[in-house]
Amino acid sequence: MTLPSRLAALLLVALLPAPLLRADPPEAAAEAAALTWLTLVDAGDYAQSWATAAEMFRNRIGRDAWVSRVSGVREPLGAVKSRTVQSAKFERSLPGAPDGEYVIVQYATRFEHKAGAQETVVPMKDSDGHWHVSGYFIR
């Protein structure tokens, strides 16, 4: 590529609107939030996982009820051995939830005592403009 061609290419990139240059898909930010939250759950810090969850999540289940429910499900499974993203799908509407911005993230997870599990984590864009987990399911 000649010098004038390189300069023209750089000028073209410089003139593009900033959102086109760094338009991160919502799935990326939601996946990062899901993994941060799962780290708390994996460590058994269930109270903190509740505290950092979406407002809607905290309004639907109290902290003590969440801690009891999640510990009863997670502790028998043992430690996480591996976790791989299977899919991440952006949605604006989910059954039983108000319209908003959600990402359904599904993981193939291997636990110490359950080799073939599927975890579903549903981060949502919360009222503070950040992604927080609004739902968690294991099959």
N, C-alpha and C positions, 0 to 999 in steps of 0.2 A: 504494500500500500504506500503510495507516495505521500510526501509531507502535506501537500494541499488536501489530499483525500482524508488523511487522518485528522487534519484540522476541521474539515467539513463535518466529519463524523462526531468529533468532540463538540462542535458548535451545535449540532442537531441535538445531542444528548443534553447539553446545557440549556437549550431552549424548551425542552419538554417540561410540562408542569410537574412539580415535585410529586404529587400523588401517583403519577404514571411511573416515576422512577422507583418508588419504594412502596408500592401498593401491596402490603402484606395481606394475604387472605385472612379472613376472620378465623379460619380453622387453625392457623398457626398459633395465634395468640390464645385461642381457647384450649388447644392441646397443651401449651405451656402451663396454663392455669390448672388444667386437669392433673398434670404430672406433679406440680407443686403440691396440690391438695392430696394426691395419692401418697406422696411421701409422708405426710402427716398420718394418714390412715395406716400405712405400712409400719410406721414406727409405734403404733398403738396410741398416738396422741389424738384420741377421738374428740376430746373436748375442744382442742384447737381446730380440728377439722370442721367442727360445727361452727366455731367462732369466725372462721374465714370463708364459710359457705355463703351463698347468695342470700339476700334478705328474705326472699320467698321461701327458701329452704328453712331458714331459722324460724320463720313465722308458722310453718306447717308442723314442725316437730321441735319440741323443747330440747335443751342441751342434754339433760339427764336421760330422757327417752332415747335420743340419738345414740348416746354413749352405750346404753344398755343394748340397743338393737344391733348396732354395728359390731360391738365386741362379741355378741352372741353368734354373729355370722362369720366374722373374720378370724377370730382366734382359733377355732377348730381347723381352719384351713392351713395354718402354719405360715411360715415365711414365704414371701414371693421369691420364686426362683428365676422367673423370666416374665417379661411383659412386652408385647409387641402390638403396635397400632395396626388394627385391621382396616378401620375406616374412620373417617371424620366427615360428617355431613352437616352443612349449615341449613338451619330451618328457621322460619319466622313464626311458625305456629306448631304447637304440640298439644296433644290431648290433655285436658285438665289444667292447662297453664295459659296465662294471658299471652297475647301476641307479643313478640319481642325478637331478640336475636339469640339463638341457641345453636350449639354445635353438639351433635351426638357423636361421641368418640367411643369406639368399641375396640377393646384390647383382647388379644389371645393371651391369657395369663396362666402360668404354671405355678402353683403353690406347692409347698412342701408335702401336703396331704391331699392335694387334688390337682392332678396333672392337666386336665383339660377344662379349664374354666373360661368363661367370657365375662369380662367386666365391661359395663357401660357406664360412662361418666358423662353428664350433661352440663357443661358450663353454659352460663348465660351472661349476656352483657347486662350488668346490674345498674341500678340507678346512679352509682358513682362513676359510671363509664368504663369500669373494668370488668374482666371476665371472672366470675365466681361460680363454683359448682352448685347446681340446683337439683341434681339427682344422681343417684349411684345405685347400681344394680349388679348382682352377680348371678350367673347361671352356670 
